Amino acid sequence: MTEDTPYALVRQAKEQDRPTVSGVLTEAFMNDPVASWLFPDAAERGRLQSFFYGQLLDSGEAYLFGRGEGAAVWLALDAGQVLEEDAPDPVFGENGVRLANLGQALAERHPRREPHLYLSCMGVANARQGAGLGSLLLRHGLARADADGLAVYLEASSPRSRALYLRHGFTDLGEPVRVADSPPLWPMTRPNHHSQQGESR
């Protein structure tokens, strides 16, 4: 029972929590290799990231740790369901080309054969990084996936995050994805723990 206690600190975000979710994710990924490639102008990166995360929140469910020290955005996808790739919003300017190209490359890797949870983004505020909050947020989502008999998919954007996911039972889904001169992203999957079968894709 003690191990489950921290889950009480993870709650589903409400509409009024959107600024908090966007804020913690923007802070957490400000120096992320992929975010820095997508939005190379450091002075504009925070504003563009915030807009990007706002779009994620329009289609996913967000969860917060505590008062906003960490956040995760999950999407529940049915078998055969494809993430819609709309044209990038004009707010992204020339960065929109990189966003579109990367999104297309990742969409080609996204599993389609079975229903699954997609962890589209997870981050921890700088002051709390290294304290295990990412693991708590992740375990909260994985417990939901296990209860529903769902596989989980994500893309790790750094070697550090990939190492975290490997520790929690994820495996690489093919080679890393790169677009032009982008840093790598690692598509990763964790099988449906009810069936224990997984899939070769």
N, C-alpha and C positions, 0 to 999 in steps of 0.2 A: 504493500500500500504506500509505503514511503516514496517509492520510485514514481508513483503516479501523481503525487502531490503537486509538483511543479506544473502539471497540465492545467491546474486551476488558474494559472496565471496567463494561459493562452485563451483568447476569446475571439469570436468572429467580430470583425470590424463592422460598424454601422456607417450609415451615410455620413454622419457628422465626423467620423474618424478618417475620412478620405485624406484630408490635409496631413494628418499624422502619419498615415501609411506612406503617402507620397514623400513626406519629409524624411522619414527614416531610410527609405530605399534610396532616395537621392543622395543622402549623406553617405550611406554604406557603399555606394557604387561610384562615388565621385572620382576615385583614382583607379577604378577597375580597368583592366586592359581593354576590354571590349567597349565599355562606355567611353573611354578616352579616344578610341578609334572612331566610334560613331559620331562623337561630338568633340572634335579636336580643339575647339576654342574653349579654353578653360573658363573664360568669363561668361560664356553662354551655356556651358554644360549643365549647370544646376537647373536653369529655367527649362531647357529642352528635356532633361531627364524627368522633371516634374510633370511635364505635359505627357511624356511617353508613359509614365506609370499611371497617370490618370486614364489613359486609354485602356491599359490593362485592367484597371478596376471596373471599367464599364462592362467587361465580359467575364470577370472572374470573381471568386470569393476571397476576401482578404482576412487574415488573422493577425492579431497583435499580441505581443508578449508584454505583460505588465502595463505600464503607462505609455508604451510606445518605444521601448528599447529595441524591439525587433519586429519584423513584419514578413509575412509570406502571402503570396497570391497564388491560388489554386484554381484550375479549371477542370471540370468533370466532362470528359468527352466520350461519346458513344462509339461503338465499333463503326468504322467507315466515316466518322465525322471528320471533316477537314477544317482546320482553322482558316477563317476567311482572311485573306491578305488584301486589305484595301490599299488604295494608293496613299502614300504617305501624306500627311497633312502639310499644307504649305508652310506652316509654322517652322518646319524643320529645314526649310531652305535647301541648300545644296547637300546637306546631310541626309536628305530624304532618299537620295540614290543609294547611299550605303545601307540605309535601313531596309530599303526594298530588296536589294540584292542579298543581304544577309537573311532576311526573312524568307525569301524564296528558297535559298539553299537549306535552311533549317527545316522548312516545310516538307522538303523531299525526304528528310530523315524521320519525320514524325511517324510513329507507329499508327496503323489504321486497322489492324486485324481484330482488336479486342477493345472493349471499353476500358478506360484508364483515367487516373488522375494525372494532370499535367501541372507540375510545379513551375510556373512561368517566371517566378522571381522570389528570392528570399534574401533578406539582408538584416544586419544588426548594426545599431548605432556605434560609432567609433569608440565611444567611451566604454562600451560593454563587450567589444569584440574579444574573443579568447576566453570568455567566461562560460561557454557552453550553451548560450542562448540559441545559437543556430541549431544545435542538436535537439534542443527541446522543441523548437518550432517544427523541425523536420519530423521528429518522433510523433508529434501530435497529428500531423498529416498522415504519416504512415500507419498510425493506429486506425485512422478513419478508413484508409485504403484496405487494410487487413479485415476490418469489420464488414466492409462491403464486398470483399473478394476481388479487389481491383489491382491491376498492375499500376506502376507509377513511372512517369517519364519526365526528364528534365534535360537542360543543357547547362553544364558547368562552364563558367566563363573565366576560370583561373585554375592553376594547379592546386591552389589551397582549397578551393571549394570542391574540386574533383576529389581530393583526398578525403574530405569530409563525407562525401556521398559514397565513396568506396567503403568507408568504415561502416556505413549503414546498409550495406547489402546491394548497392548499385553496381552495375557493370557497364563498361563502354559498349555503345551500340555503333560499332564500326569505327572508322578512323575519325580524328577530329575534323571539324568543318572549318574551312578558311575561305574567305572571299577576297580576291585581290591581295592586298597587303595587310589584311586583318590579322589580329592574333587568333589563336585557335579557340574554338568552342568544342566541348566534349558532349555529344549526345549520350545520355545514360539511361538505363532502364532498371527497374526492380520488378521481378515477376509477381504475379498474383500468388500470394502466399497460401491461398486456399487450395489451389490446384497444384502448386509447386512444380508447374510444368514449364513456364516461360515459353518463349518462341524464338526461333531463328529467323531473323529478318535480313 
